[in-house]
Every structure is written in C-alpha cells, then in structure tokens.
Amino acid sequence: MPPSPSADFGPWTPWTTGPRFTPRSLAETLDGGQAFRWRRAADFFEGRWDDRVVRLRLLKDRLEYAAPTGVDPLPALRSYLAAEVDFAALTDELPWRSDPVLRCAIEAFPGLRLLRQPLGETLLGFLCSSTKQIVQIKAICESLAADLGPALPDGSRALPGWERLAEAGEDRLRAAKLGYRARHIHQTARFLAERPGWLDELAEAETGPARERLLQLPGVGRKIADCVLLFGLARYEAFPIDTWVLKLLAQAYGLPAWSPAQLQDFARIHFGPRAGLAQQYLFAAARAGIIRA
C-alpha cells in the first residue's frame, strides 16, 4: 500500500502530550503484528482503522501527526494508542527483575504499547492471519479493502464490515487472496450480520466467557481468540501463543515439551495479570533476533 495519492494532508502537528517512543518501539507497535494496515513511507508511518487515515512520525521521542485536510484525528488517535494507559507502569509490574529474558526484551523496545483497535477489525485481521506472515496478512487486508471496503477521505478504502462480507459470498472472498480462510470469514460474517449486537455483548463479557464465545466462531482457535481479546478488547491478561512465542518459551525458558495448556498456565502464573504485554515484548524480541527462538 503506497502513501495516499489522492488527498491533501494537513500540516504535521506536534502531539506534545502523546506517548513517547523510540524508532524501534514505534515501528513495532504500529507494524509488528498487532494491526495490519500500517505502512512505512519515507520518514513516517501511514495507517488506517475504522474510518480514519493518519500519518505518524517521530521528532526525537515525540510524535507528530497529520491527517487529510479538515479532519481532526487526535480523539481517535488517543483511543487507538490507548494514550491514557501508563504502559511504563504496567511494564514495571512485570517480573523483569527476576526474569533476564523478559528484561532483555523490555530494554530492546522501550515505549512499546498495546493498541486498542476496533473489535470487528481486530477479529477480521486475525481471521486472515492463520498460517500467514505479517506481510501476507497485510496484502490480504488490502485486497479485501480495495474490493469491498467503503471509501476513506484520502481516496483509499476501509476494511469492509461484516454485513458487506456476508453479502459478498465465499467465492468473492477467495478471489481476495483468502484461500481456505474465505469459508471461515464468510461463515463468521453471516453469523455476525444476523446478530448485530453480538460483538457489543462480547465486549461486556468477562475475559473467560468472552474467549469461549469467540471460540464458537468458525476458524477461531485459542491463539486468534487471545489476539482479539488482547488487541481488540484490551484484556491484558490474554497471552496469545503463536509459533514465535512457542519456540521462545521452549528454548529461552526451557519448556520444550510443554503443552499449550501448560504454557498458558505458566504465562498466567509467571507473568501475572499483564501477561499479554509481556507476550508482546517477547514476540518483538524473538522476531528481531534479540532473543533466540
């Protein structure tokens, strides 16, 4: 996805009270597998969620933002970046003092944050993610948006909603590079289109019952459910275990023969109620080769 070609963007505006990042932690937060519609372009990142298009860049450790002319992105940006959450304090609650693996990951990504994404988009993005790498998931999301999504202020397109996905049919979804995922996404879309309040009810549920509800959806296993809980509902206790994290727990923590259920118990006990934040640090460090996985 190239930068927006058809809309004028307003001037860069300093966000003096916004979250602080390093270049590495900003890139990892926006473009490291939490969300799939951010792209690096020159010295900034351009991203889309819901009906928003925003550019972000760092000036030293401070953010600046820009949006299509006439649009004020700051309220939505504050929510999306969970600006009111003190992630430094949450990080300090993690057991980094006694865990050198976690400490190494935290030191490598100071300022890393967990995004607060629209719930429906989070679910769609991770349904697209099964057995795919981040670059491939991005391509699938762009294909879906280009074919089925509504127009955005810059001339690009948003991700389609569940009603539109239900109307499109499985064959059209397969044409959008979804492969076998098309069946699961179409079935989920039909389910949600017929139950317009289902996601709102999910957001009101406690984490355990919310996970069980997500697991009822076609194509949703424990990893996808925990990603939706963590990145779409800010349930920081959720601990998604993908291939990277599985290998890291096996090698760096010496747990090579543990089952997924045992690893979930380990994460809950060892990392505590902010286990999902620990997971994101470990995931980032493993992908970057900072910790062997």
N, C-alpha and C positions, 0 to 999 in steps of 0.2 A: 504494500500500500504506500504509494508516494505521498508527499505532503499535499494538502488540499490545493487543487489547481484553480478553483473557480470562485473563491470568495476572498474578499479583503479581510485581513485580520487587523484588529485594533493594535495599539501600541503595547509593548511589553510593560507590565505593571508590577512593581516590586510587591511581594507579599511579606511584609516586614514581620508579621506575627505568625507566619506559617511554619510548618515543620522544617527542621534542619536536616540536611542530608550531606553525604559525600557523593561524589560522582558514582562511585560503585554502588552505594546503597540506594540511590535514586533509580539507577538502571535496574537493579534487582527488584525493587518494589514495583516499578511500572511494567517491566518487561521480562520478569523472571518466573512466569508461570502462574501467577495469581490471576491475571487477566490476559486477554488475548487480542486486544485491539489498540495496543500502543506500538508506535514505531519510532525509531531514532531517525532524525533528519538533520543533517548538519550539526548544529550545536544545541538542538532542542529535541524534546520528545513530543509527539502529537498523538493524542488519544481520543477515543470515543466511548461513551457509555450513555445509555438511555438516549436522550435527545441532545446530548452535549458533545461539542468538539472543543478541545482545549490543547494549547501548547504550553509546555513547561520547560524551563531551563534553570540552571544554577548560576548565580553570581556569587562566587566564593561558596559559602554554605547556605545561602538564602535563595528561595525560589522566586522566580518571576513567571508570570502567566500572560497568555494572550488568547483571545477568542475572536470569532467572526464579529465584525463591526456591529455595534448595537446590542451585543449580548454580554451580560454580566455573569461570568462563570463562577464567581467566588463562593456564593452559597452552596452550589452543588459541589464545588471542589472541596470545600471544608468537610462536607459529609463524606465524599468519596475517599478522601485521605484520612478520615477519622481524626480531624485536626484537634479535637478536644481531648483525645486519648493521649495520656502520657506514656508513650511506649518505652521511654528510658526507664521509668519507674517499674513498668511491667517486666522489662528485661532484667532489672535488678532483682526481681523476685525469683528469677530462675536460678537453678543450682550451679551457676557458673563458678562459684568459689571452690567447689569440690569436684567439678567436672571439667578437666582440661580440654576435652574435645569440644564441648559447648563453648567454653571460654574462647578458644581459638576462632570458632565461627562468629561469635559476637564481636570480637575485636576486628575481624575482617570486614564487617558490614555495619559500622556504627550509623545509627539513624534508620535502619530498616524498619518498615512499617507494614502492617496488615491492612489491605484495602477493605473498604466497606462498599461492596458492589451491589447493583440491583439484583435482587434474588433470582428473578426469572432469567436474566442474562448469565448469571453465575451457573445456574443449572444447565442452561443450553451449552455454555462453553465447555463445561466438564463432561457433558454427554458426548461432545465432539472429540474429547481428549483420549478416549480409550485406545490404547496401544499406539498413540501418536506422540511425536516430539513437538515441542512448543512451536517451532516454525511451521509444522504441518497443521497444527490446530489453528494457528493464525490464518493460514491460507483457506481452511475450511470456513472459518467465520467470515472472512472477506467475501468468499464466494456466496455464502448464504445472504449476506447483506446486499451484495450487488444484485442478486436475482430477486430477492423477496422483501428487502427492507425498505422502510419509508425514507424519504429524503431528509437530509440534515442541512443546517444553514450554510455549510460550505460547499454543497453540491455532492457530497458523498452520501452514504446511506447507513442508517442504523441497522442493528440486528432486527430481524422480524420477530413479532410477538407470537405467542402460542396459537392464537386463532389463525393467523396467516400461515403458520407452519402446518396446522391441521388441514387447512383448505388446499395447500399446495400438493399434498399427496406424496406417497413414498417414492415414486419414480422421479419426480422433480427434485426431491431431496438427494437422491442418489446422484443425480447429474451435478450436484453442487459438491462433489468430491467426498460425500459422506460414506459411501460404501455401505457395509452392513449396519452402520450406525443409523442410517436413514430409517430403518424399521423401528428402532427403539425411539428415535426422536419423534417420528410421526405418531407412534402409539402414545407417547407421553403428551404430545401436543393435543391429540384428540381428548385424552383424559383431562387435561387442564382446561381446554376450551369448553368442555362440558361442565366444569366445576370452577367457575370464575373466582371463587373465594378461597380456593384450596391453598394457594401459596400464602395468602394472608393468615390463614389458620395455622399453617406451618410455622410462620414467624412468631406466633403467640405460644407455641408449644415449648415445653422444656426440652433440653437437648436430647435426652434419651428417646422420648416419644417422637420428636421431630426426625431423628435418624431413622426410626422404624417406619415412619410414614414415607420418607424418601426412598427407603429400600423397597417399597411397594412399586415404584415406578420402573418401567421397562429399561433395562440397561444400567440401572443404578446399583452398584455394589458398595461395599464399605468405604473404599477409597474415594469414590465420587461423592458419596453422601457426606463424608467428613470434609471434603473440599468445599462443598456447598455450605455446610454449617460454618466453616471457618471463614471463608471469604465472602459469603453472601449474608450470613446472619451474625457475624462477629461472635461466634461461640468459640472463645479462645482455648477451651479445653479440648476441642476436636483435634485429632492428631492423624492426618492423612499419611498412609504408608504406601508410597509408590516404590518403583524399582530403586531409585537413588537412596531413599531413606532405608529401605530394606537392607541394601548392601552395606550402608554405613553402620546401621545397628549391628549387623552381623560382624563386621570387621573392626570398627573402631570401639565398639562396646563389648565385643566378644560374645555375641549371641547368635552364632551361625545356625543352630538347629532349632531355634525358637519358632513356634507357630505365629501367625498373625495375631491370634487372640492373646497369646503370651506377650507379644511385643506391645500390644495395646495396654496390657496391664503394667508392663514395665514403664511405658511412657507416662501413664497416669500417675504411678507411684513416684517415679524418679523426677519427672519434670513438673508435676503438680498442675494446678488449675490453668496455667498459661502454657500448657504443653504444645498447643498449636503454634505459638510464637517461637518456641524452641525448635519445632519442626522446620519452620521457615528459615531460620538461621542455618540449621544443619543441611537442609536441602540446597541452599545457596552455596554453602561452603563445599559440599560434595560436588556439585556441578562445576564449580570453579577450580576443582582440583586442589583446594586448600586442605581438605581432609580426604584421606583415601577412602573410596567407597567402591 
